[in-house]
């Protein structure tokens, strides 16, 4: 099969519709309406995302909304605004609902004082009850971790740590302006697991300058030796028209799609041989992980915070600059400007900049794409029953010409009742999902490429 045939721009489908479809005529009042409506929708659990945009050093590959930490007073103002936003939004929520997830992302959450993180967790726990064994996760740059900071996170109740390793090769890290871990990563993992209550995942990026299939294999081999609970291999998304800092990497030479695919294939084989189970698009977990158990039952789910189970999933209420709330009826995104965000919240207003209200058909498409992206399987009759939709209308959402093409290339099998993605097709699941997206157009400089 010709790799370039499917290496065309396609959404990542972390949401449906993708965030570039959000509109600026969506207001704070619209978001308040979605929040009120969400109290009567499923899932009933509350998932909370906190965006910490600050970084001590800017990595050239970064596609996140982030900025350099250079003013501690401004950080304090920002965190105060986040706390105020949480209080305002949660005043609209049914307090009998339970929190299933709290996730701190960035930026670099551990670039700021741990007291800010523990204070926010305490604020939420003072307003809501929690499910049994909730997931409280923090994304960490290991360049800024020490035992004291880790202990402070542990004391705050953090039980999942995502360590952004990206690569163990120091030359690669220097090439993308990222510092290596301050402590040996093995010592960090041992400390996290010390009390037996927390788990750790290691995050890596393939497709960066100076990476080769051989050097990336060495990195994955080092990771396997550490035996993290989960391991993620993210494909570098090159979108310099959105993030101009990424243009620096073009001068340093990006690997070809063929070499990038070779990195993933080699890593995939090594992880499978080491006993890890592939989950979703880019995650690998140990066999006893609840994500694997959910995958076996076709109940794996996904939100902006990543893959999760039906037990821990919830409607996502997001706080901070650029944060996107993901509710049953639609999406709301905050302003990306820190100054504007603080000003809006200080004025007693929501900081909503844009959003989207889903139609009934779009809710069905979202569920189709979620099931395919997570479980590689779609039963149209089951989905129609869940969405209270007509089976015929569900079938009509599929672009059967494209499904025929994917089937001919061995990427999937389908009939009037179900779609099953093959092992080969899993590598191109974003392409397959797009066959159910009536709004999709393969436009350059709008989406990243799968490889």
ZAMARGU-344715 format. One record per residue (C-alpha): residue number from 1; residue in one letter; x, y, z. Coordinates in Angstrom, 1 decimal. Example, Ala and Ser with C-alpha at 12.3 -4.5 7.8 and 13.67 -1.06 7.14 Angstrom:
2
resi=1&resn=A&x=12.3&y=-4.5&z=7.8
resi=2&resn=S&x=13.7&y=-1.1&z=7.1
end
This chain:
451
resi=1&resn=X&x=0.0&y=0.0&z=0.0
resi=2&resn=X&x=1.3&y=3.5&z=-0.9
resi=3&resn=X&x=1.8&y=5.3&z=2.4
resi=4&resn=X&x=1.4&y=8.7&z=0.7
resi=5&resn=X&x=-2.1&y=7.8&z=-0.4
resi=6&resn=X&x=-3.3&y=8.2&z=3.2
resi=7&resn=X&x=-0.8&y=10.7&z=4.5
resi=8&resn=X&x=-3.1&y=13.6&z=3.8
resi=9&resn=X&x=-4.2&y=16.3&z=6.2
resi=10&resn=X&x=-6.9&y=15.0&z=8.5
resi=11&resn=X&x=-8.3&y=16.1&z=11.9
resi=12&resn=X&x=-7.0&y=14.4&z=15.1
resi=13&resn=X&x=-10.6&y=14.2&z=16.2
resi=14&resn=X&x=-10.0&y=14.9&z=19.9
resi=15&resn=X&x=-13.3&y=16.5&z=19.5
resi=16&resn=X&x=-16.1&y=16.5&z=17.0
resi=17&resn=X&x=-16.4&y=18.8&z=15.2
resi=18&resn=X&x=-12.7&y=19.8&z=15.5
resi=19&resn=X&x=-11.9&y=23.0&z=17.3
resi=20&resn=X&x=-11.3&y=24.9&z=14.1
resi=21&resn=X&x=-15.0&y=24.7&z=13.5
resi=22&resn=X&x=-15.8&y=26.6&z=16.7
resi=23&resn=X&x=-17.4&y=30.0&z=16.1
resi=24&resn=X&x=-16.8&y=33.5&z=17.6
resi=25&resn=X&x=-20.5&y=34.3&z=17.9
resi=26&resn=X&x=-20.7&y=31.8&z=20.8
resi=27&resn=X&x=-20.9&y=33.8&z=24.0
resi=28&resn=X&x=-20.6&y=33.3&z=27.8
resi=29&resn=X&x=-24.3&y=33.2&z=27.9
resi=30&resn=X&x=-24.3&y=30.3&z=25.5
resi=31&resn=X&x=-21.8&y=28.5&z=27.7
resi=32&resn=X&x=-23.9&y=29.1&z=30.8
resi=33&resn=X&x=-26.8&y=27.5&z=29.0
resi=34&resn=X&x=-24.7&y=24.4&z=28.1
resi=35&resn=X&x=-23.6&y=24.2&z=31.7
resi=36&resn=X&x=-27.1&y=24.3&z=33.0
resi=37&resn=X&x=-28.2&y=21.7&z=30.5
resi=38&resn=X&x=-25.3&y=19.4&z=31.3
resi=39&resn=X&x=-26.7&y=18.7&z=34.8
resi=40&resn=X&x=-29.4&y=16.6&z=33.1
resi=41&resn=X&x=-27.2&y=14.8&z=30.5
resi=42&resn=X&x=-24.9&y=11.8&z=30.5
resi=43&resn=X&x=-22.2&y=11.2&z=31.6
resi=44&resn=X&x=-23.2&y=12.7&z=34.9
resi=45&resn=X&x=-19.7&y=12.7&z=36.3
resi=46&resn=X&x=-17.7&y=15.9&z=36.4
resi=47&resn=X&x=-14.2&y=15.9&z=34.8
resi=48&resn=X&x=-12.1&y=19.0&z=35.4
resi=49&resn=X&x=-9.2&y=20.3&z=33.3
resi=50&resn=X&x=-6.9&y=23.1&z=34.5
resi=51&resn=X&x=-4.6&y=24.8&z=32.0
resi=52&resn=X&x=-1.3&y=26.1&z=33.3
resi=53&resn=X&x=0.3&y=27.9&z=30.4
resi=54&resn=X&x=3.6&y=28.6&z=31.9
resi=55&resn=X&x=7.0&y=27.1&z=30.9
resi=56&resn=X&x=10.5&y=27.9&z=32.2
resi=57&resn=X&x=11.9&y=27.2&z=28.7
resi=58&resn=X&x=10.1&y=27.1&z=25.4
resi=59&resn=X&x=10.4&y=23.9&z=23.3
resi=60&resn=X&x=10.5&y=24.5&z=19.6
resi=61&resn=X&x=8.1&y=21.6&z=18.7
resi=62&resn=X&x=5.4&y=22.8&z=21.1
resi=63&resn=X&x=1.9&y=23.2&z=19.7
resi=64&resn=X&x=0.3&y=24.1&z=23.0
resi=65&resn=X&x=-0.9&y=27.4&z=24.3
resi=66&resn=X&x=2.1&y=28.3&z=26.4
resi=67&resn=X&x=4.3&y=31.2&z=27.5
resi=68&resn=X&x=7.5&y=31.7&z=29.4
resi=69&resn=X&x=7.3&y=32.0&z=33.2
resi=70&resn=X&x=9.0&y=35.3&z=34.0
resi=71&resn=X&x=6.7&y=37.1&z=36.4
resi=72&resn=X&x=5.6&y=35.3&z=39.7
resi=73&resn=X&x=3.1&y=38.1&z=40.4
resi=74&resn=X&x=1.4&y=37.4&z=37.2
resi=75&resn=X&x=1.3&y=33.7&z=37.9
resi=76&resn=X&x=-0.4&y=34.4&z=41.2
resi=77&resn=X&x=-3.0&y=36.7&z=39.4
resi=78&resn=X&x=-3.6&y=33.9&z=36.9
resi=79&resn=X&x=-4.2&y=31.2&z=39.5
resi=80&resn=X&x=-6.5&y=33.5&z=41.4
resi=81&resn=X&x=-8.5&y=34.0&z=38.2
resi=82&resn=X&x=-8.6&y=30.2&z=37.7
resi=83&resn=X&x=-10.0&y=29.7&z=41.2
resi=84&resn=X&x=-12.6&y=32.4&z=40.6
resi=85&resn=X&x=-13.6&y=30.8&z=37.3
resi=86&resn=X&x=-14.0&y=27.4&z=39.0
resi=87&resn=X&x=-16.2&y=28.9&z=41.7
resi=88&resn=X&x=-18.4&y=30.7&z=39.1
resi=89&resn=X&x=-18.9&y=27.7&z=36.8
resi=90&resn=X&x=-19.4&y=25.2&z=39.7
resi=91&resn=X&x=-22.1&y=27.5&z=41.1
resi=92&resn=X&x=-24.1&y=26.4&z=38.1
resi=93&resn=X&x=-23.5&y=22.7&z=38.6
resi=94&resn=X&x=-25.6&y=20.2&z=40.6
resi=95&resn=X&x=-23.4&y=19.6&z=43.6
resi=96&resn=X&x=-24.7&y=16.0&z=44.0
resi=97&resn=X&x=-22.7&y=15.1&z=40.9
resi=98&resn=X&x=-19.3&y=13.6&z=41.6
resi=99&resn=X&x=-15.9&y=14.4&z=40.3
resi=100&resn=X&x=-14.2&y=11.6&z=38.4
resi=101&resn=X&x=-11.1&y=13.4&z=37.0
resi=102&resn=X&x=-8.9&y=16.4&z=37.6
resi=103&resn=X&x=-6.2&y=16.9&z=35.1
resi=104&resn=X&x=-3.6&y=19.7&z=35.0
resi=105&resn=X&x=-2.1&y=20.3&z=31.6
resi=106&resn=X&x=-0.1&y=23.0&z=29.9
resi=107&resn=X&x=2.3&y=24.5&z=29.3
resi=108&resn=X&x=4.2&y=22.9&z=32.2
resi=109&resn=X&x=2.1&y=22.6&z=35.3
resi=110&resn=X&x=5.1&y=21.7&z=37.5
resi=111&resn=X&x=6.7&y=25.0&z=36.4
resi=112&resn=X&x=4.6&y=26.7&z=39.1
resi=113&resn=X&x=4.6&y=26.3&z=42.8
resi=114&resn=X&x=3.0&y=23.1&z=43.9
resi=115&resn=X&x=0.9&y=25.0&z=46.4
resi=116&resn=X&x=-1.1&y=26.4&z=43.4
resi=117&resn=X&x=-2.0&y=22.9&z=42.3
resi=118&resn=X&x=-2.8&y=21.6&z=45.8
resi=119&resn=X&x=-5.0&y=24.7&z=46.4
resi=120&resn=X&x=-7.0&y=24.1&z=43.3
resi=121&resn=X&x=-7.5&y=20.4&z=44.2
resi=122&resn=X&x=-8.6&y=21.5&z=47.7
resi=123&resn=X&x=-11.1&y=24.0&z=46.2
resi=124&resn=X&x=-12.7&y=21.4&z=44.1
resi=125&resn=X&x=-12.9&y=18.8&z=46.9
resi=126&resn=X&x=-14.6&y=21.4&z=49.1
resi=127&resn=X&x=-17.4&y=21.7&z=46.6
resi=128&resn=X&x=-18.0&y=18.1&z=45.3
resi=129&resn=X&x=-17.8&y=14.5&z=46.3
resi=130&resn=X&x=-15.5&y=12.2&z=44.3
resi=131&resn=X&x=-16.1&y=8.8&z=42.8
resi=132&resn=X&x=-14.1&y=5.9&z=44.3
resi=133&resn=X&x=-10.5&y=6.1&z=43.0
resi=134&resn=X&x=-10.8&y=9.3&z=40.9
resi=135&resn=X&x=-8.0&y=10.1&z=38.6
resi=136&resn=X&x=-6.0&y=13.2&z=39.6
resi=137&resn=X&x=-3.3&y=13.7&z=37.1
resi=138&resn=X&x=-0.6&y=16.2&z=36.5
resi=139&resn=X&x=1.5&y=16.6&z=33.3
resi=140&resn=X&x=5.2&y=17.1&z=34.4
resi=141&resn=X&x=8.4&y=18.1&z=32.7
resi=142&resn=X&x=11.0&y=15.9&z=34.6
resi=143&resn=X&x=13.6&y=18.7&z=34.1
resi=144&resn=X&x=11.8&y=20.5&z=37.0
resi=145&resn=X&x=11.0&y=17.7&z=39.3
resi=146&resn=X&x=12.7&y=16.8&z=42.6
resi=147&resn=X&x=11.7&y=14.7&z=45.6
resi=148&resn=X&x=10.2&y=17.6&z=47.5
resi=149&resn=X&x=8.0&y=18.7&z=44.7
resi=150&resn=X&x=6.9&y=15.1&z=44.1
resi=151&resn=X&x=6.1&y=14.7&z=47.8
resi=152&resn=X&x=4.0&y=17.9&z=47.7
resi=153&resn=X&x=2.0&y=16.5&z=44.7
resi=154&resn=X&x=1.5&y=13.2&z=46.5
resi=155&resn=X&x=0.3&y=15.1&z=49.6
resi=156&resn=X&x=-2.2&y=16.9&z=47.4
resi=157&resn=X&x=-3.7&y=13.6&z=46.2
resi=158&resn=X&x=-2.2&y=13.4&z=42.8
resi=159&resn=X&x=-2.3&y=9.7&z=41.7
resi=160&resn=X&x=-1.3&y=9.9&z=38.0
resi=161&resn=X&x=1.9&y=11.5&z=36.7
resi=162&resn=X&x=2.5&y=12.0&z=33.0
resi=163&resn=X&x=6.2&y=12.6&z=32.5
resi=164&resn=X&x=7.0&y=14.4&z=29.2
resi=165&resn=X&x=10.3&y=12.6&z=28.4
resi=166&resn=X&x=9.9&y=13.1&z=24.6
resi=167&resn=X&x=13.3&y=11.4&z=23.9
resi=168&resn=X&x=16.2&y=10.1&z=26.0
resi=169&resn=X&x=18.7&y=11.2&z=23.3
resi=170&resn=X&x=20.4&y=14.3&z=24.6
resi=171&resn=X&x=21.3&y=15.5&z=21.1
resi=172&resn=X&x=17.6&y=15.3&z=20.0
resi=173&resn=X&x=16.6&y=17.3&z=23.2
resi=174&resn=X&x=19.1&y=20.0&z=22.5
resi=175&resn=X&x=17.9&y=20.2&z=18.9
resi=176&resn=X&x=14.3&y=21.0&z=20.1
resi=177&resn=X&x=15.4&y=23.2&z=23.0
resi=178&resn=X&x=14.3&y=20.9&z=25.8
resi=179&resn=X&x=16.2&y=20.1&z=29.0
resi=180&resn=X&x=16.7&y=16.5&z=30.1
resi=181&resn=X&x=15.3&y=15.1&z=33.4
resi=182&resn=X&x=16.9&y=16.6&z=36.5
resi=183&resn=X&x=16.7&y=13.2&z=38.3
resi=184&resn=X&x=17.2&y=9.8&z=36.8
resi=185&resn=X&x=13.8&y=8.9&z=35.4
resi=186&resn=X&x=13.9&y=5.5&z=37.2
resi=187&resn=X&x=14.2&y=7.2&z=40.5
resi=188&resn=X&x=11.2&y=9.4&z=39.7
resi=189&resn=X&x=9.1&y=6.3&z=38.9
resi=190&resn=X&x=10.2&y=4.5&z=42.1
resi=191&resn=X&x=9.3&y=7.5&z=44.2
resi=192&resn=X&x=5.9&y=7.9&z=42.5
resi=193&resn=X&x=5.1&y=4.2&z=43.1
resi=194&resn=X&x=6.5&y=4.1&z=46.7
resi=195&resn=X&x=3.2&y=4.0&z=48.4
resi=196&resn=X&x=1.4&y=1.9&z=45.8
resi=197&resn=X&x=-1.3&y=4.4&z=45.2
resi=198&resn=X&x=-0.1&y=6.2&z=42.1
resi=199&resn=X&x=0.8&y=5.3&z=38.5
resi=200&resn=X&x=3.0&y=6.9&z=35.9
resi=201&resn=X&x=3.1&y=7.2&z=32.1
resi=202&resn=X&x=6.0&y=8.3&z=30.0
resi=203&resn=X&x=5.3&y=10.4&z=26.9
resi=204&resn=X&x=7.5&y=10.4&z=23.8
resi=205&resn=X&x=7.4&y=12.3&z=20.4
resi=206&resn=X&x=8.6&y=10.8&z=17.2
resi=207&resn=X&x=9.3&y=12.8&z=14.0
resi=208&resn=X&x=11.6&y=15.3&z=15.5
resi=209&resn=X&x=14.9&y=16.5&z=14.0
resi=210&resn=X&x=17.9&y=14.3&z=14.5
resi=211&resn=X&x=15.7&y=11.3&z=15.3
resi=212&resn=X&x=16.2&y=8.1&z=13.3
resi=213&resn=X&x=14.5&y=4.8&z=13.6
resi=214&resn=X&x=17.6&y=3.5&z=15.3
resi=215&resn=X&x=17.9&y=6.3&z=17.9
resi=216&resn=X&x=14.2&y=6.2&z=18.7
resi=217&resn=X&x=14.3&y=2.5&z=19.1
resi=218&resn=X&x=17.1&y=3.0&z=21.7
resi=219&resn=X&x=14.8&y=5.5&z=23.6
resi=220&resn=X&x=11.9&y=3.1&z=23.6
resi=221&resn=X&x=14.2&y=0.3&z=24.8
resi=222&resn=X&x=15.3&y=2.5&z=27.7
resi=223&resn=X&x=11.6&y=3.2&z=28.4
resi=224&resn=X&x=10.6&y=-0.4&z=28.4
resi=225&resn=X&x=13.3&y=-1.2&z=30.9
resi=226&resn=X&x=11.7&y=1.3&z=33.3
resi=227&resn=X&x=8.3&y=-0.5&z=33.0
resi=228&resn=X&x=5.9&y=2.5&z=33.2
resi=229&resn=X&x=2.2&y=1.7&z=33.7
resi=230&resn=X&x=1.5&y=3.5&z=30.4
resi=231&resn=X&x=3.6&y=4.7&z=27.5
resi=232&resn=X&x=2.5&y=7.2&z=24.8
resi=233&resn=X&x=4.2&y=7.7&z=21.4
resi=234&resn=X&x=2.9&y=10.9&z=20.0
resi=235&resn=X&x=3.4&y=11.7&z=16.3
resi=236&resn=X&x=4.9&y=15.2&z=16.0
resi=237&resn=X&x=2.3&y=17.4&z=14.4
resi=238&resn=X&x=4.0&y=20.0&z=12.3
resi=239&resn=X&x=1.7&y=23.0&z=12.0
resi=240&resn=X&x=4.0&y=26.1&z=11.6
resi=241&resn=X&x=1.2&y=28.1&z=10.1
resi=242&resn=X&x=-0.4&y=27.9&z=13.6
resi=243&resn=X&x=2.8&y=27.7&z=15.7
resi=244&resn=X&x=5.5&y=29.8&z=14.1
resi=245&resn=X&x=8.1&y=28.5&z=16.5
resi=246&resn=X&x=8.0&y=25.1&z=14.8
resi=247&resn=X&x=9.5&y=26.6&z=11.6
resi=248&resn=X&x=12.8&y=26.5&z=13.4
resi=249&resn=X&x=12.7&y=22.7&z=13.1
resi=250&resn=X&x=12.4&y=22.8&z=9.3
resi=251&resn=X&x=15.9&y=24.3&z=9.2
resi=252&resn=X&x=17.2&y=21.4&z=11.3
resi=253&resn=X&x=15.6&y=18.8&z=9.1
resi=254&resn=X&x=12.5&y=16.8&z=9.8
resi=255&resn=X&x=12.5&y=13.1&z=9.0
resi=256&resn=X&x=10.6&y=11.9&z=6.0
resi=257&resn=X&x=7.1&y=10.3&z=6.4
resi=258&resn=X&x=8.7&y=6.9&z=5.6
resi=259&resn=X&x=11.4&y=7.3&z=8.3
resi=260&resn=X&x=8.8&y=8.6&z=10.7
resi=261&resn=X&x=6.5&y=5.6&z=10.0
resi=262&resn=X&x=9.5&y=3.3&z=10.6
resi=263&resn=X&x=10.1&y=4.9&z=14.0
resi=264&resn=X&x=6.5&y=4.1&z=15.0
resi=265&resn=X&x=6.5&y=0.6&z=13.6
resi=266&resn=X&x=9.7&y=-0.3&z=15.3
resi=267&resn=X&x=8.5&y=1.2&z=18.6
resi=268&resn=X&x=5.1&y=-0.6&z=18.2
resi=269&resn=X&x=6.8&y=-4.0&z=17.7
resi=270&resn=X&x=9.2&y=-3.5&z=20.6
resi=271&resn=X&x=6.3&y=-2.5&z=23.0
resi=272&resn=X&x=4.2&y=-5.5&z=21.9
resi=273&resn=X&x=7.1&y=-7.9&z=22.4
resi=274&resn=X&x=7.6&y=-6.4&z=25.9
resi=275&resn=X&x=4.1&y=-7.2&z=26.9
resi=276&resn=X&x=2.4&y=-3.9&z=26.4
resi=277&resn=X&x=-1.1&y=-3.7&z=24.8
resi=278&resn=X&x=-1.9&y=-1.0&z=22.2
resi=279&resn=X&x=-4.8&y=1.2&z=23.2
resi=280&resn=X&x=-6.3&y=3.8&z=20.9
resi=281&resn=X&x=-4.2&y=5.8&z=18.6
resi=282&resn=X&x=-0.9&y=6.1&z=20.5
resi=283&resn=X&x=-1.1&y=4.6&z=24.0
resi=284&resn=X&x=0.4&y=1.4&z=25.3
resi=285&resn=X&x=-0.6&y=-0.1&z=28.6
resi=286&resn=X&x=0.2&y=-3.1&z=30.8
resi=287&resn=X&x=-2.3&y=-5.9&z=30.4
resi=288&resn=X&x=-4.0&y=-5.3&z=33.7
resi=289&resn=X&x=-4.6&y=-1.6&z=33.1
resi=290&resn=X&x=-8.3&y=-0.6&z=33.2
resi=291&resn=X&x=-7.9&y=1.0&z=29.7
resi=292&resn=X&x=-7.1&y=-2.4&z=28.3
resi=293&resn=X&x=-10.0&y=-4.0&z=30.1
resi=294&resn=X&x=-12.3&y=-1.3&z=28.7
resi=295&resn=X&x=-10.9&y=-1.9&z=25.2
resi=296&resn=X&x=-11.7&y=-5.6&z=25.4
resi=297&resn=X&x=-15.3&y=-4.7&z=26.2
resi=298&resn=X&x=-15.6&y=-2.1&z=23.5
resi=299&resn=X&x=-16.2&y=0.6&z=26.3
resi=300&resn=X&x=-13.0&y=2.6&z=25.9
resi=301&resn=X&x=-13.7&y=6.3&z=25.8
resi=302&resn=X&x=-11.8&y=9.5&z=25.0
resi=303&resn=X&x=-12.0&y=13.2&z=25.9
resi=304&resn=X&x=-9.7&y=16.1&z=25.7
resi=305&resn=X&x=-7.8&y=14.7&z=28.7
resi=306&resn=X&x=-7.0&y=11.5&z=26.8
resi=307&resn=X&x=-8.3&y=7.9&z=26.9
resi=308&resn=X&x=-10.4&y=6.9&z=29.8
resi=309&resn=X&x=-13.0&y=4.3&z=30.9
resi=310&resn=X&x=-16.7&y=4.8&z=31.3
resi=311&resn=X&x=-16.1&y=4.7&z=35.0
resi=312&resn=X&x=-13.8&y=7.7&z=35.0
resi=313&resn=X&x=-15.2&y=9.7&z=32.0
resi=314&resn=X&x=-17.3&y=12.8&z=32.6
resi=315&resn=X&x=-18.3&y=15.9&z=30.9
resi=316&resn=X&x=-15.3&y=18.1&z=30.9
resi=317&resn=X&x=-15.4&y=21.6&z=32.5
resi=318&resn=X&x=-12.2&y=23.4&z=31.6
resi=319&resn=X&x=-10.5&y=26.3&z=33.3
resi=320&resn=X&x=-7.8&y=28.8&z=32.3
resi=321&resn=X&x=-6.6&y=30.3&z=29.0
resi=322&resn=X&x=-7.6&y=28.5&z=25.8
resi=323&resn=X&x=-9.2&y=25.7&z=27.9
resi=324&resn=X&x=-12.0&y=23.8&z=26.1
resi=325&resn=X&x=-15.0&y=22.5&z=28.0
resi=326&resn=X&x=-16.5&y=19.4&z=26.4
resi=327&resn=X&x=-20.1&y=19.1&z=27.4
resi=328&resn=X&x=-23.0&y=16.9&z=26.2
resi=329&resn=X&x=-24.5&y=19.7&z=24.1
resi=330&resn=X&x=-21.3&y=21.3&z=22.8
resi=331&resn=X&x=-18.0&y=23.1&z=23.4
resi=332&resn=X&x=-16.8&y=26.3&z=24.9
resi=333&resn=X&x=-13.3&y=27.7&z=24.6
resi=334&resn=X&x=-11.7&y=30.4&z=26.7
resi=335&resn=X&x=-9.7&y=33.3&z=25.3
resi=336&resn=X&x=-6.1&y=32.5&z=24.6
resi=337&resn=X&x=-4.8&y=35.8&z=25.9
resi=338&resn=X&x=-3.8&y=35.7&z=29.6
resi=339&resn=X&x=-4.4&y=39.4&z=30.2
resi=340&resn=X&x=-7.9&y=39.3&z=28.7
resi=341&resn=X&x=-8.6&y=36.1&z=30.6
resi=342&resn=X&x=-7.7&y=37.7&z=34.0
resi=343&resn=X&x=-9.7&y=40.9&z=33.2
resi=344&resn=X&x=-12.8&y=39.0&z=32.2
resi=345&resn=X&x=-12.8&y=36.8&z=35.3
resi=346&resn=X&x=-12.0&y=39.7&z=37.6
resi=347&resn=X&x=-15.0&y=41.5&z=36.1
resi=348&resn=X&x=-17.2&y=38.6&z=37.1
resi=349&resn=X&x=-17.7&y=37.4&z=33.5
resi=350&resn=X&x=-16.8&y=34.1&z=31.9
resi=351&resn=X&x=-13.8&y=34.3&z=29.6
resi=352&resn=X&x=-15.5&y=32.4&z=26.7
resi=353&resn=X&x=-14.1&y=33.4&z=23.3
resi=354&resn=X&x=-15.7&y=30.8&z=21.0
resi=355&resn=X&x=-17.6&y=27.6&z=21.0
resi=356&resn=X&x=-20.0&y=25.3&z=19.3
resi=357&resn=X&x=-23.5&y=24.0&z=19.9
resi=358&resn=X&x=-24.0&y=20.5&z=18.5
resi=359&resn=X&x=-27.0&y=19.5&z=16.4
resi=360&resn=X&x=-28.6&y=16.1&z=16.9
resi=361&resn=X&x=-26.8&y=14.7&z=13.8
resi=362&resn=X&x=-23.5&y=16.0&z=15.0
resi=363&resn=X&x=-23.9&y=14.3&z=18.4
resi=364&resn=X&x=-24.4&y=11.0&z=16.5
resi=365&resn=X&x=-21.3&y=11.7&z=14.3
resi=366&resn=X&x=-19.3&y=12.5&z=17.5
resi=367&resn=X&x=-20.3&y=9.2&z=19.0
resi=368&resn=X&x=-19.5&y=7.3&z=15.8
resi=369&resn=X&x=-16.0&y=8.8&z=15.6
resi=370&resn=X&x=-15.4&y=8.3&z=19.3
resi=371&resn=X&x=-16.2&y=4.6&z=19.1
resi=372&resn=X&x=-14.1&y=4.1&z=16.0
resi=373&resn=X&x=-11.1&y=6.1&z=17.4
resi=374&resn=X&x=-11.2&y=4.3&z=20.8
resi=375&resn=X&x=-12.4&y=0.7&z=20.1
resi=376&resn=X&x=-11.8&y=0.3&z=16.3
resi=377&resn=X&x=-15.3&y=-1.0&z=16.1
resi=378&resn=X&x=-18.8&y=0.3&z=15.3
resi=379&resn=X&x=-22.1&y=-1.5&z=15.6
resi=380&resn=X&x=-24.6&y=0.8&z=13.9
resi=381&resn=X&x=-27.7&y=-0.8&z=15.6
resi=382&resn=X&x=-26.2&y=-0.4&z=19.0
resi=383&resn=X&x=-25.2&y=3.2&z=18.3
resi=384&resn=X&x=-28.7&y=4.0&z=16.9
resi=385&resn=X&x=-30.3&y=2.6&z=20.1
resi=386&resn=X&x=-27.9&y=4.7&z=22.3
resi=387&resn=X&x=-28.5&y=7.9&z=20.4
resi=388&resn=X&x=-32.2&y=7.2&z=19.9
resi=389&resn=X&x=-31.7&y=7.6&z=16.2
resi=390&resn=X&x=-32.9&y=5.7&z=13.2
resi=391&resn=X&x=-30.5&y=3.0&z=12.0
resi=392&resn=X&x=-31.0&y=4.0&z=8.4
resi=393&resn=X&x=-30.0&y=7.6&z=9.2
resi=394&resn=X&x=-26.8&y=6.3&z=10.9
resi=395&resn=X&x=-25.9&y=4.2&z=7.9
resi=396&resn=X&x=-26.4&y=7.2&z=5.6
resi=397&resn=X&x=-23.7&y=9.1&z=7.5
resi=398&resn=X&x=-21.0&y=6.9&z=6.1
resi=399&resn=X&x=-19.2&y=7.7&z=2.9
resi=400&resn=X&x=-19.5&y=4.2&z=1.5
resi=401&resn=X&x=-17.3&y=5.0&z=-1.5
resi=402&resn=X&x=-14.4&y=5.8&z=0.8
resi=403&resn=X&x=-15.2&y=2.8&z=3.1
resi=404&resn=X&x=-15.1&y=0.6&z=-0.1
resi=405&resn=X&x=-11.7&y=2.0&z=-0.8
resi=406&resn=X&x=-10.4&y=1.4&z=2.7
resi=407&resn=X&x=-11.8&y=-2.1&z=2.6
resi=408&resn=X&x=-10.0&y=-2.8&z=-0.7
resi=409&resn=X&x=-6.7&y=-1.7&z=0.9
resi=410&resn=X&x=-7.3&y=-4.0&z=3.9
resi=411&resn=X&x=-7.9&y=-1.2&z=6.4
resi=412&resn=X&x=-11.4&y=-2.3&z=7.5
resi=413&resn=X&x=-14.3&y=-4.7&z=7.0
resi=414&resn=X&x=-17.9&y=-3.5&z=6.9
resi=415&resn=X&x=-21.4&y=-4.3&z=6.1
resi=416&resn=X&x=-24.8&y=-2.7&z=6.9
resi=417&resn=X&x=-24.5&y=-3.6&z=10.5
resi=418&resn=X&x=-20.9&y=-3.0&z=11.7
resi=419&resn=X&x=-17.5&y=-1.7&z=10.9
resi=420&resn=X&x=-14.4&y=-3.5&z=12.1
resi=421&resn=X&x=-11.0&y=-1.8&z=11.7
resi=422&resn=X&x=-8.1&y=-4.2&z=10.8
resi=423&resn=X&x=-4.7&y=-4.2&z=12.5
resi=424&resn=X&x=-3.3&y=-2.4&z=9.5
resi=425&resn=X&x=-6.2&y=0.0&z=9.6
resi=426&resn=X&x=-5.5&y=1.1&z=13.2
resi=427&resn=X&x=-2.5&y=3.1&z=11.9
resi=428&resn=X&x=-4.9&y=5.1&z=9.7
resi=429&resn=X&x=-7.9&y=5.4&z=12.1
resi=430&resn=X&x=-8.1&y=9.2&z=11.6
resi=431&resn=X&x=-8.6&y=8.7&z=7.9
resi=432&resn=X&x=-11.3&y=6.1&z=8.6
resi=433&resn=X&x=-13.1&y=8.3&z=11.1
resi=434&resn=X&x=-13.1&y=11.1&z=8.5
resi=435&resn=X&x=-15.3&y=8.9&z=6.3
resi=436&resn=X&x=-18.2&y=9.6&z=8.8
resi=437&resn=X&x=-17.5&y=13.3&z=8.9
resi=438&resn=X&x=-19.7&y=15.1&z=6.5
resi=439&resn=X&x=-17.8&y=18.4&z=7.0
resi=440&resn=X&x=-14.3&y=17.0&z=6.3
resi=441&resn=X&x=-12.3&y=18.4&z=3.5
resi=442&resn=X&x=-8.6&y=17.4&z=3.1
resi=443&resn=X&x=-7.3&y=21.0&z=3.2
resi=444&resn=X&x=-3.6&y=21.9&z=3.5
resi=445&resn=X&x=-2.5&y=24.2&z=6.3
resi=446&resn=X&x=-5.6&y=23.3&z=8.3
resi=447&resn=X&x=-4.9&y=19.8&z=9.8
resi=448&resn=X&x=-1.7&y=17.8&z=10.4
resi=449&resn=X&x=-0.8&y=14.7&z=8.5
resi=450&resn=X&x=-1.3&y=11.2&z=10.1
resi=451&resn=X&x=2.4&y=10.3&z=9.5
end
